[in-house]
Amino acid sequence: QVRLVESGGGLVQAGGSLTLSCAGSGRTFSNSGMAWFRQAPEKEREFVAFIIPSGNTTWYGDFVEGRFTISRDNAKNTLYLQMKSLKPEDTALYYCGADAYGLHGSGGARYWGQGTQVTVSS
């Protein structure tokens, strides 16, 4: 059974940092484009970042503005999202996705985790 499990979310003050992790199991994701998405209450799901299988190329949503870094460790079957300079508007449930599709992986994913909550206080 394919599973993705996110961790690392929490409550942080504005300007702070968090690192999210997404551990995959059930198959190797080393050949999978992977992505992070987020969804705030009463808002649509939003693309955050995408990384190709080798990890050499990444794309980000426009709102990121250099504050987030997506990375992966294929040996550990794990995806990461380092977030800094967090803002209250970054508050959302953050999901990782495997086998991401669409333009630069922004369209969605075949496999999803359950999400990890990030709350940024002002």
C-alpha positions in Angstrom: 0.0 0.0 0.0 1.4 3.4 -1.0 1.5 5.9 1.8 2.8 9.4 2.2 3.0 10.8 5.8 3.7 14.4 6.4 5.2 15.8 9.6 6.8 18.9 11.0 3.9 21.2 11.1 3.0 23.3 14.1 2.5 26.8 15.5 5.1 29.4 14.8 5.3 33.2 15.0 5.4 35.4 12.0 9.0 35.5 10.7 9.8 32.1 12.0 10.7 28.9 10.2 9.5 25.3 9.9 10.7 22.3 8.0 8.1 19.8 6.8 8.9 16.2 5.9 7.0 13.7 3.8 7.9 10.1 4.2 6.9 7.7 1.5 6.4 3.9 1.8 4.9 1.1 -0.3 7.0 1.9 -3.3 10.1 3.9 -4.3 9.4 7.6 -5.2 12.9 8.1 -6.6 11.5 8.3 -10.1 8.5 10.4 -9.2 8.0 14.2 -9.5 6.9 15.3 -6.1 5.1 18.4 -4.9 3.8 20.3 -1.9 0.4 21.9 -1.9 -1.6 23.7 0.7 -5.2 24.5 1.5 -6.4 27.1 3.9 -10.0 27.1 5.3 -12.6 28.0 2.7 -9.9 28.4 0.0 -8.9 26.2 -2.9 -5.9 24.0 -2.9 -2.8 25.9 -3.8 0.4 24.8 -5.4 3.5 25.4 -3.3 6.5 23.7 -4.9 7.6 20.9 -7.2 10.8 18.9 -7.6 11.9 16.6 -10.3 13.0 13.0 -9.5 16.7 13.8 -9.6 16.2 16.9 -7.4 18.1 19.1 -9.7 15.2 21.3 -10.8 12.4 22.9 -8.7 9.5 25.2 -9.3 7.5 27.3 -6.8 4.3 29.1 -6.5 4.4 32.8 -7.1 3.7 33.6 -3.4 6.8 31.8 -2.2 9.1 34.6 -3.2 12.3 32.8 -2.2 11.1 31.9 1.3 10.6 28.1 0.8 13.0 25.4 -0.4 11.8 22.0 -1.6 14.3 19.1 -1.5 14.3 15.3 -1.4 16.4 12.4 -0.2 15.7 9.5 -2.5 17.6 7.1 -0.4 15.2 7.8 2.4 12.2 8.1 0.2 11.5 11.5 1.8 10.5 14.9 0.6 11.1 18.1 2.5 9.9 21.7 2.5 12.0 24.3 4.4 10.0 27.4 5.1 11.4 30.6 6.5 10.1 34.2 6.9 6.6 32.7 7.5 3.6 35.0 7.3 0.1 34.6 8.8 -1.2 34.0 5.3 0.9 30.9 5.1 -1.4 29.3 7.6 -2.9 26.2 6.0 -2.9 22.4 5.8 0.2 21.4 3.8 0.0 18.2 1.7 2.7 16.3 -0.2 2.0 14.7 -3.4 3.7 12.0 -5.5 3.5 11.5 -9.2 2.7 15.2 -9.5 1.3 16.2 -12.9 0.4 19.3 -14.9 2.5 22.4 -15.6 5.6 22.1 -13.4 3.7 19.6 -11.2 1.1 22.2 -10.2 -1.9 20.3 -11.4 -2.2 17.7 -8.7 -0.8 14.4 -7.8 -1.6 10.7 -8.0 -0.8 10.0 -4.4 -1.5 12.3 -1.4 -0.6 12.4 2.2 -3.0 13.3 5.0 -1.5 16.8 5.5 0.2 18.6 8.3 -1.1 21.8 9.8 1.0 25.0 9.8 -0.3 27.9 11.8 1.5 31.2 11.7 0.6 33.7 14.4 1.0 37.5 13.9 
